[in-house]
Amino acid sequence: MSYDDVWVVVPLYNEGPVIGGVVQEVRATFAHVVCIDDGSSDDSAAAAEAAGAVVVRHPVNLGQGAALQTGFEYALSVPSMRWVVTFDADGQHQVSDVLAMLELAGSDDLDVVFGSRFLDDRTEAGFLKGLVLKAAVGYTNLTTGTRLTDAHNGLRVMSRDVVSRVDITQNRMAHASELVQQIGHLGIRYGESPVHILYTDYSRSKGQSLWNAVNILADLILR
Amino acid sequence: MNIVLIQVVLIVVVIAVAAQLFRSRGERSQALRRIGLVLFAAIAVISILFPNVWNRVATLVGVGRGTDVVLYALVVAFLSFAGTTYIRFRDMEGRYTRLARRIALDEAELRNRPTESSES
């Protein structure tokens, strides 16, 4: 099966040690990878480019939400694009999960498939992290009218139509909730698919602190 | 029970200012800010000329001393300043993001077009 109409959008910020491997692994299945280098100070952009990704460089650091929106706009400039996959640069996502999500989108006629860590028990989040993530999804469901089990997962599959209709304005971490909210308002068919997040030592050392939950909440309330 | 009146007034003003600043933008709020600034200057001049005015205002609304009224007014003014500054920074960030994104996409197009056309 060819995935020539799929574009994998990878927000990239200082992931030099791993990004080359991540891009190579994704490109073994998906030909089109666009990395949005969000003003990295290391060799991330060069490593991604060497591995075969298209690299779009933000002249200054803007945040992950801004990088995703740039990636969407780049993907929309490619006429043959039908699907966008959002994928993290730190190697915690699996290509096999993306294949399952694309299959679900096709078989159930969905416009968006969100990855969820909580549909099966493969992902080992710590107790406190699990609690905060549950609280986050509870808040998101409450304020957006959606029914999801995991709102802050970076792995998503979106149709071209949806990508063209969303507009992320939350530059930093609150973009995940904002995206869920906008998709909820579109009134399109969405679903969830179980994904396995690999919490490696590397991703743990780079992972966001739980303090960020407070910042996300403030960004959402003061929207 | 005199203190209750000032408490009610201040709470209402604080909430109203906060709600106003977090919702409205554009011409009307800019005009209101400017009117507020002019009023602020006028009141400052009056209170310099007639320091006792604040004591009279204080007894009127049920606060002990004029300095307390000034302090409360300052709290409200500072809150509204913080609110407007927050909104202006956020709007500016939005514009700056769109500018940076445009630059990034244009540059990517320039870099990628030659290879794409040679492939096809």
Chai-1 contact restraints between the chains, C-beta under 6 A:
chainA,res_idxA,chainB,res_idxB,connection_type,confidence,min_distance_angstrom,max_distance_angstrom,comment,restraint_id
A,V54,B,N112,contact,1.0,0.0,6.0,A-B,restraint_1
A,V56,B,A104,contact,1.0,0.0,6.0,A-B,restraint_2
A,V56,B,A108,contact,1.0,0.0,6.0,A-B,restraint_3
A,R57,B,A104,contact,1.0,0.0,6.0,A-B,restraint_4
A,H58,B,A100,contact,1.0,0.0,6.0,A-B,restraint_5
A,H58,B,A104,contact,1.0,0.0,6.0,A-B,restraint_6
A,P59,B,A100,contact,1.0,0.0,6.0,A-B,restraint_7
A,P59,B,I103,contact,1.0,0.0,6.0,A-B,restraint_8
A,V60,B,A100,contact,1.0,0.0,6.0,A-B,restraint_9
A,L62,B,T97,contact,1.0,0.0,6.0,A-B,restraint_10
A,L62,B,A100,contact,1.0,0.0,6.0,A-B,restraint_11
A,A66,B,T97,contact,1.0,0.0,6.0,A-B,restraint_12
A,T70,B,R101,contact,1.0,0.0,6.0,A-B,restraint_13
A,T70,B,A104,contact,1.0,0.0,6.0,A-B,restraint_14
A,N171,B,T97,contact,1.0,0.0,6.0,A-B,restraint_15
